[in-house]
Amino acid sequence: MEDEPIRESYSFLCSACGHAWREDYEIRRVHDSHGLIQSAFFLDGQRTTSPLTQGRCPGCASPRVLVTHRTRGRRPRGGAMMEVSP
């Protein structure tokens, strides 16, 4: 039996050029090649890397990207949420 996917939003801010954007991810539990349960991230239906490993800014290609996590329906632990407009 599979768990229902979790939907989470992440906001990104490039500290080089100031470009800001938000992405909505679906997180599913999957079994890896060793039979262990792992988290798999999906963006627009396509499997992708974790948003915490977001590579580069789509505006300037800088790797200096700050990530803020926002779980839908509840506030994350540990501080205030940064408001970023897409």
Stockholm file with secondary structure:
# STOCKHOLM 1.0

chainA/1-86         MEDEPIRESYSFLCSACGHAWREDYEIRRVHDSHGLIQSAFFLDGQRTTSPLTQGRCPGCASPRVLVTHRTRGRRPRGGAMMEVSP
#=GR chainA/1-86 SS CCCCCEEEEEEEEETTTCCEEEEEEEEEEEECTTSCEEEEEEETTEEECCGGGCCCCTTTCCSCEEEEEEETTSCCSSSCCCCCCC
#=GC SS_cons        CCCCCEEEEEEEEETTTCCEEEEEEEEEEEECTTSCEEEEEEETTEEECCGGGCCCCTTTCCSCEEEEEEETTSCCSSSCCCCCCC
//
